[in-house]
Amino acid sequence: MKSLFSKKSIALITIPALLLSFTFLAAKTNFSGNWKLNEGKSDFGQRGARFATKELKVDQKDNSISITKTTPSFQGGEDMTTSETYTFDGKEVEGKGFGNSTKKSSLKWAGDEQSFTISSTTSMERNGESMEFHSTESWSLGDGGKTLTVTTTSTSPRGENTTKAVYDKQ
C-alpha cells in the first residue's frame, strides 16, 4: 500500500513539473525593428565606416526573417537598398550580390536561440578570373533589446577583415 502511494505521489509531482518546464523554454530572440548605425560604438578598423550599412529594417516571423539593408553607393550616388529573406531551417538562399556576383547564404541560430549567424559566399568573375568572398555575420541584441551588434568576418583574396557594427533601435 505504501509503495503504491509513493508511485502515485511521484507521478503527481513529476508530470506537472515536466509540463510546466516546457512553458519556460526560451523563445527565439526577436530582432524585428528599424535600426540605425551608431558609428561611435562601431569598429570598422582600417576600412572605416564609408561603406557600412547605415540602416537595417528587420521583419521576423515564426519561420523566417527578412532583412533590408541601406548602404552608401560605391560611386557616391544614391544609397543602395538590398533585401534578403532567410528561413530558420538553415536552407541556403541565393541572391544577387554587388556587380555581376551571386550570393549564397544561410542562417543558423545559436543553441540558446538568442543570437544567429549568417554565412555567405559571393562568387563573381572579373577580367575572366573567378573570385570568391566569404563572410560570417554574427547578430546579437544588447541593452535590453535597444542595441543590435553585427560582427562580420570577411575573407577575400585581399585577406581577412573583421568589423563590428552597432545599431540603435529607432
N, C-alpha and C positions, 0 to 999 in steps of 0.2 A: 504494500500500500504506500509506504513511504517513497519507494523508488518511482512509482507511477506519478506521485505528486511532484517529485523533483523534475522529472522529464517534462511534465506539463508546465511547471514554473519556468524552466529554461526556454521552452518553446514560446511561452507568453512574453518573455523578455526579449528573446533573440529576434523573432520575426518583426516586431515593431521597430526594433533598433536597426535592422537591415533596411527596412522600408524607409525609415527616417534618414538614413545615411545617404540614400540616393537623392534626396531633396537638397542636400548640401554640396553636391558636386559643383565645382566652379564652371560657370558658363564661359564661352569664348569672350574675350575682351572685345568690346565694340569700338571700332576705330572711326565710325561714321562722323562726319562733320566737315567743316571748311577750316583749313589750316593755312597759316601764313608763316613764311620763313622768318626766323629770328636770327639774323646774321651775327649778332653779338654773342649768342650762345652756341653758334655753329663753329665747326672747324673744317675748313676746306684745304688746309695745307698750302702747298705752293700753287695749287691750281686756282685758288681764290673762289669767290662766290659768283664770278662773272656769268657762268652758265648753269648755276644751281637752280633747281626747281623753286620758283618763288611762291607758288600756291598749290595746294592739294585739295581736291574735293573727293571725299571718300563716302561711298554708299555701301554699307554692309548689310547683307541679307542673311538668312539662315544657312544657305549653302554656297554663297559666293560673295565676292567683294569687288566693287568697281572703283577704280582709281583714275581720276582725271588730274593730269599734271600741267601746270602752266610754267613754261620755261622761256628764258630770253632767246631770241633768234641768234643764230651764229653770225648772220650778216648785219645785225643791229637794227633790223626792221621790227615788225610787229612780233609780239610774243607768240610762241608756238604752244598749241594745246594738243595733248595726246591722251587717249583713254584706253584702258585695258580692264578686262574683267577676268578674274581668277576664280576658279572653283575650289572648294575646300577639300576635294577628293584627291588633290595633287596632280590632276591631269594637266598635261602640257598645253599651253595656248600659243598660237603662232600669230604674229602681227608684223606690221611694218615698222622698221627701225628708222634711223636717220638715213637720208640719202636713198640709195637703192638697196638698203640692207633688209634682212629678215631677222626677226627676233623671236626666239622660242623661250618661254618662261613657265615656271610652275611655282606654286605657293605651298609651303609646309608650315603647319602650326607647331609651336614648341609643345612639349609634353603636357605642360600645365595650361595650355591654350590662352596664355596671357600675352604672347608675342608670336610673330611669324617671320618667316624668311622667304623672299622671292629670289629664286635662282634663274639667271637668264644667260643665254648665249646668242650673240648677234653675229651674223655672218654677212660678209659683203665682198664684192670684187672691186678692185681699183687698179687701173692700168694693167688688166689681165692677171692680177695676182689676188688670190683668195686670202681673206683675213678673218679671224675670229676674235671676238671680245667677250669676256666672261665677267659677270657681275653677280654679287650677292648683296641683297638689301635686307637688313635686319630691322624690323619695325617693333617699337615698344612705346607704351604710354607712361608718363610720369606725372607728378604733381596732381594726383587725383584725377587724371584724365584731361588735364589742361594743356599738357605739352606732349608732343609726338617727336620721338627721336628716330631718325632713319640713318643707320650706319651702313655705308656702301663700300664694299671692297671690289675693285675692278681690276681685271688683268687684260693687258693688250700687248701687242708687240713692243710697246714702249716700257713695259714693266707693270708693277703692281702699285695701286694707289688706294688709300682708304680715306674716306671723308665722313664727317658726322654733321647731318643737317638737323636742326631743332626747329620745330614749328609750334606756334601758339594757336590754340583753338579760337576761332572767331565767333 
